[in-house]
Amino acid sequence: MKKSIIIAALAVLSLGFITACNNANHSTEKHQKKGKYTCTMHPNVSADKPGVCPKCGMDLVERDTTGDK
């Protein structure tokens, strides 16, 4: 009985981890391609012009576009 509970708990945790990682990657890619400027601490924050990050107040820096296709 204990083995089946542990196996079920591990399965649920691993499924949650995989789902969380997939959602994080998609949202980051989507937002980075929108703006030319981004926050170094919050890569999902982007803008078309220089400014400050609404989450932490740091200056937005120009995004490195050398790797973009």
N, C-alpha and C positions, 0 to 999 in steps of 0.2 A: 504494500500500500504506500509506504513512504517513498519507494523508488518511483512509482508512477506519478506522485505529486511533484517530486523533484524534476522529473523529465518534463512534465507539463509546464512547470514554472520556467525551466530553461528554454523551452520552445517559445513560450510567450515573450520572454525577455529578448530572445534573439530576433523574433519577428518584429518587435517594437524597435529594436536597434536598426535593423535593415530598413524599415519604413522611415525612420527619422533621418537616416543618412541619405536616402534617396530624395526626400523632400528638401533637405538642406542644399544639396547639389543643384537641383533644378531651380530653386529660387535664386541662388547666387548667380548662376549663369544668366538667367533672364534679366536680372537687374544690372549686371555689370555691362552688358552690351548696350543698354539704354543711354547712359551718360558717359561723358568724357572724364569727369572728375569723380573720385570716390574717397571714402574714409579708410584710412589704413587699419583702424580697429574694427570697423563694421563694413566689410566689403559689399554687403547687400545694399548699402546706401550709395546712391549715385546721383549726379546732377550734370546738366549740360554746361554749367558755368561755375567758376570758383565760388566757394561759400564755406559754411560750417556744417558739421554733422549735427543733425537734430537730436541724436542720442547722447553724444558725449561732448559736443562743442569744439572738437578738433577741426582744424582747417582741412578742407577737402583737397586732395592732391591729384595731379593729372595722372590718369590711368595709363599704364604701359601698354601700348597697342602693337608692339613689335611682333607678338605671337599671334595676333588676330589674323584670320583669313579673309 
